[in-house]
Amino acid sequence: MANTAPIAWTVADVEADRGWVHALSARESADLLATVRKAGPADRPILSWRRQDFDLGAAVPTLAAGFREVRDGRGMALVKNLPREGVTPDEFRLMTWAIGLHFGVARPQNKASDYITEVKNAGMNYRSPTGRGYNSNAELDFHVDGSDVVLLSCYNQAPVGGMSMCASAATAYEIVKRERPDYAAALTTDYPFSRNGEQSEGEAPWYPAPIVTEENGRVFCKWNRNRIVNALKLDGATPLTPLQREAMEYFDTVLRRPENKFCMNLEPGDLQILCNQTMLHSRTGFEDHDDETKKRTLYRLWLARPDSRRLPQSWEVFYGTVEPGTVRGVMKGHNYDTVRQDFDARQAAAMGMKAA
């Protein structure tokens, strides 16, 4: 029986019903900018800010509608009209952070335990053993990030390329089950995932997890080709069977079918919000401006959400816990110093969430 939940969509579905797109009014946009400029210097250390430093005013209902869509609807939302004209990069970054403070607990994104990252080409190699996509201009594989939801706010777009691509894992898995049930079964077995050199002391450089898990009628997906390919180069990593290899290739092909792969250009002032459990995202390669001030620039924020769902037990090896409403994804052993610990505890209390 086909999955008819909103999370299982096709391109035709999201084009016909644009309920996942939310536009801030002029007043709502003005309230966001006013609270950022009233709060103080935008270049202040990011973890020193508190939720109560920002009153998002009239913008709250529109932003909340976006987060509801991500949890209970399509799994993706686009909020348009964040103030951009005359806004500095530091102000725009702080605006993204202020939104995060009102809707969850930010999670570290790398070994340096950065809680918000600038997505900008720094010439890094995405395909290297420790490569990350956010600091390259490469086309990315479909993947999920390491948090309940990911926010991407667009400050500058590329002159050529850099298009965002999204696909529903629930839709793709339903198709695989129908067309190749043997592949569907293989996707629920353990694959090795590399930690891309960001493991804590005493932690293995890779971990086993299924690409797809069905639990309580919902599809959970951890697809990330780059992490699997890198893991297979590591000592001790469990090799894939021929069936597993064929299954993951077939799954990726289904994701990329035109009827399943939705493409959108993120424009300056756009805020994209995605579920990291069922919504797979990617990006086309891009050519950038020569002028540093015009280069493609986005700000990425990973959030643990107070209304998060229980995760499959197999995800515990990566997240540390599968409990709902918990601040999942603590990188103990990374640069998780007192400042970061204090921020996590303070923000978790403000959001009514349990510590990991």
C-alpha positions as a printed Julia matrix, in Angstrom:
356×3 Matrix{Float64}:
  0.0    0.0     0.0
  1.41   3.4    -0.98
  2.5    5.83    1.73
  0.12   8.8     1.48
  1.53  10.8     4.43
  2.53  14.41    3.56
  6.19  13.5     4.09
  5.95  11.12    1.09
  5.7   13.67   -1.7
  6.57  13.98   -5.36
  7.64  17.09   -7.28
  4.1   17.39   -8.63
  2.74  17.42   -5.06
  4.94  20.25   -3.77
  4.47  22.29   -6.93
  0.68  21.96   -6.8
  0.4   22.77   -3.08
  2.78  25.54   -1.97
  1.61  25.41    1.63
  5.18  24.65    2.69
  6.26  28.18    1.6
  5.74  30.94    4.16
  6.4   34.63    3.52
  7.16  37.15    6.23
  5.19  40.36    5.94
  6.93  43.75    5.91
  6.12  44.17    9.6
  7.37  40.7    10.51
 10.6   41.28    8.6
 11.07  44.67   10.28
 10.6   43.1    13.73
 13.38  40.59   13.03
 15.84  43.27   12.0
 14.86  45.57   14.85
 15.45  42.93   17.53
 18.87  42.08   16.12
 19.99  45.7    15.96
 18.59  46.47   19.4
 20.35  43.51   21.04
 23.89  44.83   20.66
 27.06  44.26   18.6
 26.41  41.53   16.02
 30.01  40.28   16.21
 29.72  39.35   19.9
 30.63  35.69   20.68
 27.68  33.67   19.42
 27.29  31.5    22.55
 27.01  34.54   24.81
 23.54  35.37   23.5
 20.42  34.23   25.34
 16.93  33.53   24.09
 15.55  36.49   26.03
 17.93  38.86   24.22
 15.68  38.69   21.16
 11.99  39.45   20.79
 11.03  38.17   17.34
  7.73  40.0    17.6
  5.2   39.52   14.82
  7.51  37.08   12.98
  6.96  34.24   15.47
  3.73  32.75   14.0
  5.11  32.57   10.45
  8.36  30.98   11.62
  6.45  28.55   13.85
  4.31  27.52   10.88
  7.49  26.63    9.0
  8.71  24.4    11.82
  5.31  22.67   12.06
  5.48  21.93    8.33
  8.89  20.33    8.82
  7.69  18.08   11.65
  4.16  17.17   10.57
  3.92  18.1     6.89
  6.22  17.88    3.9
  9.41  17.74    5.97
 10.65  20.96    4.39
  9.68  24.61    4.63
 10.81  27.82    2.99
 10.44  31.1     4.85
 10.89  34.1     2.58
 11.63  37.77    3.22
 14.18  37.69    6.0
 15.53  41.26    5.92
 18.55  41.45    3.63
 18.77  44.91    2.04
 21.33  46.95    3.98
 21.95  44.06    6.39
 25.57  43.11    7.13
 26.75  39.49    7.12
 27.2   39.62   10.91
 23.65  40.91   11.38
 22.22  38.25    9.07
 24.17  35.53   10.89
 22.92  36.8    14.25
 19.35  36.91   12.9
 19.65  33.22   11.98
 21.01  32.49   15.45
 18.18  34.44   17.12
 15.61  32.34   15.25
 17.42  29.22   16.4
 17.36  30.36   20.03
 13.56  30.57   19.89
 12.97  27.2    18.22
 15.52  24.74   19.57
 19.0   24.04   20.88
 21.85  24.51   18.4
 24.11  21.5    17.88
 27.84  21.35   17.08
 28.6   20.72   13.41
 32.27  19.7    13.37
 35.26  18.75   15.51
 35.78  22.4    16.45
 32.22  22.3    17.83
 31.06  25.28   15.78
 27.37  25.89   16.46
 26.68  27.97   13.36
 28.72  27.69   10.16
 29.23  29.92    7.17
 28.45  27.93    4.04
 30.96  29.4     1.64
 33.49  27.99   -0.8
 36.92  27.86    0.85
 38.45  25.6    -1.8
 38.14  22.4     0.23
 37.86  18.95   -1.37
 34.46  17.39   -0.72
 35.7   13.94   -1.78
 38.68  13.83    0.59
 38.55  11.44    3.59
 37.7   14.36    5.88
 35.88  16.48    3.28
 32.77  18.49    4.07
 30.46  20.01    1.5
 29.76  23.35    3.14
 33.24  24.77    2.45
 33.49  23.64   -1.19
 31.74  24.53   -4.45
 31.2   20.89   -5.41
 27.94  19.21   -6.3
 26.87  17.32   -3.17
 25.4   13.86   -2.74
 21.94  13.54   -1.26
 22.34  13.34    2.5
 20.97  14.22    5.92
 22.78  16.32    8.53
 23.44  15.44   12.17
 20.49  17.05   13.95
 16.7   17.02   14.13
 16.43  19.9    11.66
 18.81  22.03    9.61
 18.33  25.72    8.83
 19.99  27.41    5.85
 19.63  31.16    5.56
 20.75  32.73    2.27
 22.75  35.96    2.34
 24.22  35.79   -1.19
 23.43  33.36   -4.01
 25.89  32.16   -6.64
 25.72  33.75  -10.11
 25.76  30.25  -11.64
 24.56  27.03   -9.99
 24.26  26.29   -6.29
 20.66  25.15   -6.62
 19.16  23.38   -3.61
 17.73  19.9    -4.24
 15.36  17.99   -1.95
 13.84  14.52   -2.12
 11.53  12.53    0.14
 13.16   9.36    1.45
  9.68   8.02    2.22
  8.67   8.34   -1.44
 11.9    6.84   -2.73
 11.76   3.89   -0.32
  8.14   3.18   -1.23
  9.17   3.01   -4.91
 12.1    0.69   -4.14
  9.82  -1.61   -2.13
  7.44  -1.79   -5.07
 10.05  -2.2    -7.82
 12.81  -4.16   -6.03
 11.75  -5.57   -2.65
 15.12  -7.33   -2.34
 16.86  -3.95   -2.51
 14.41  -2.46   -0.01
 15.25  -5.22    2.47
 18.98  -4.65    1.95
 18.61  -0.94    2.75
 17.41  -1.88    6.26
 20.66  -3.73    7.03
 23.76  -2.09    8.54
 26.09  -0.04    6.33
 29.35   1.5     7.58
 29.34   5.31    7.94
 32.57   7.26    8.35
 32.84   9.96   11.0
 35.11  11.77    8.51
 37.92  12.17   11.0
 35.71  13.87   13.6
 35.43  11.04   16.11
 36.03  11.67   19.8
 38.92  10.04   21.67
 38.29   6.33   22.03
 35.51   6.4    19.45
 35.72   4.26   16.3
 36.22   6.23   13.04
 33.08   4.62   11.62
 29.78   3.26   12.89
 27.15   0.81   11.55
 23.61   1.92   10.74
 20.85   1.05    8.27
 20.19   3.49    5.44
 16.44   3.1     6.0
 14.4    2.13    9.06
 10.6    1.93    9.24
  9.24   2.56   12.7
  5.69   3.35   13.84
  4.63   3.84   10.23
  7.34   6.41    9.49
 10.48   6.15    7.34
 13.78   7.24    8.89
 16.73   7.6     6.53
 20.49   8.13    6.99
 21.61   8.07    3.35
 25.01   9.7     2.78
 27.09   8.2    -0.03
 30.24  10.13    0.84
 30.24   8.82    4.41
 29.78   5.21    3.26
 32.47   5.44    0.57
 34.93   6.94    3.08
 34.08   4.29    5.68
 34.88   1.47    3.27
 38.47   2.76    3.12
 38.93   2.46    6.89
 40.52  -0.49    8.64
 37.97  -2.78   10.22
 34.95  -1.35    8.44
 32.47  -4.04    7.44
 32.54  -4.47    3.64
 29.32  -4.23    1.68
 27.72  -7.23    0.05
 27.0   -7.0    -3.7
 23.29  -6.72   -2.87
 23.9   -3.81   -0.49
 25.91  -1.97   -3.14
 23.24  -2.49   -5.76
 20.52  -1.45   -3.3
 22.14   1.87   -2.36
 22.81   2.71   -6.0
 19.23   1.94   -6.94
 17.91   4.02   -4.04
 20.03   6.99   -5.12
 18.85   6.64   -8.7
 15.22   6.69   -7.54
 15.89   9.85   -5.51
 17.26  11.54   -8.62
 14.34  10.74  -10.9
 12.89  14.05  -12.16
  9.52  13.33  -10.58
 11.15  12.87   -7.14
 13.93  15.5    -7.08
 12.65  19.0    -6.3
 14.98  21.88   -7.15
 14.81  25.42   -5.82
 17.05  28.48   -5.99
 17.55  29.94   -2.53
 17.43  33.73   -2.89
 18.9   36.32   -0.51
 16.54  36.52    2.45
 15.31  32.91    2.13
 15.37  30.56    5.1
 15.15  26.85    4.28
 14.21  24.44    7.1
 14.55  20.68    6.59
 13.87  17.5     8.58
 17.07  15.45    8.93
 15.27  12.15    9.38
 13.26  11.79    6.18
 14.13  14.77    3.99
 17.26  14.29    1.87
 18.97  17.36    0.5
 21.73  18.19   -1.92
 23.13  21.05   -3.99
 24.38  21.51   -7.52
 27.95  22.72   -8.07
 28.4   26.42   -8.6
 30.59  29.16   -9.99
 31.21  32.07   -7.65
 31.75  35.82   -7.82
 35.32  37.13   -7.84
 34.26  39.87   -5.42
 34.55  38.45   -1.88
 31.58  40.51   -0.66
 29.33  38.94   -3.33
 30.38  35.29   -2.96
 27.7   32.68   -2.34
 27.13  32.8     1.42
 24.63  30.98    3.6
 24.47  30.35    7.33
 23.78  26.83    8.54
 22.3   25.95   11.89
 21.58  22.48   13.26
 18.84  22.33   15.89
 17.58  19.8    18.41
 13.83  20.41   18.68
 11.63  20.22   21.79
  8.94  18.39   19.77
 11.35  15.88   18.24
 10.29  12.28   17.65
 11.82   9.16   19.13
 14.52   7.9    16.78
 15.13   4.27   15.78
 17.39   2.48   18.25
 20.05   2.05   15.56
 20.57   5.84   15.52
 21.83   5.89   19.12
 25.38   5.1    18.04
 25.53   8.49   16.3
 23.19  10.69   18.36
 24.0    9.31   21.83
 20.3    8.96   22.64
 17.08   8.3    20.73
 14.78   9.84   23.33
 12.34  12.5    22.04
 12.55  16.09   23.26
 16.22  15.57   24.16
 19.25  17.67   23.23
 20.75  14.99   20.98
 24.12  15.2    19.27
 26.62  16.27   21.96
 30.2   15.91   20.68
 31.91  15.02   23.96
 35.67  14.92   23.51
 35.59  17.56   20.79
 35.96  21.22   21.7
 33.11  20.82   24.15
 34.37  23.28   26.74
 32.67  24.93   29.69
 31.24  27.72   27.53
 29.54  25.18   25.28
 28.34  23.07   28.18
 26.86  26.14   29.85
 25.14  27.19   26.62
 23.62  23.72   26.14
 22.32  23.58   29.71
 20.95  27.13   29.64
 19.26  26.75   26.26
 17.87  23.29   27.06
 16.27  24.74   30.19
 14.85  27.67   28.19
 13.28  25.25   25.69
 12.04  22.78   28.33
 14.22  20.0    26.9
 16.18  17.17   28.5
 19.98  17.14   28.3
 21.52  14.27   26.32
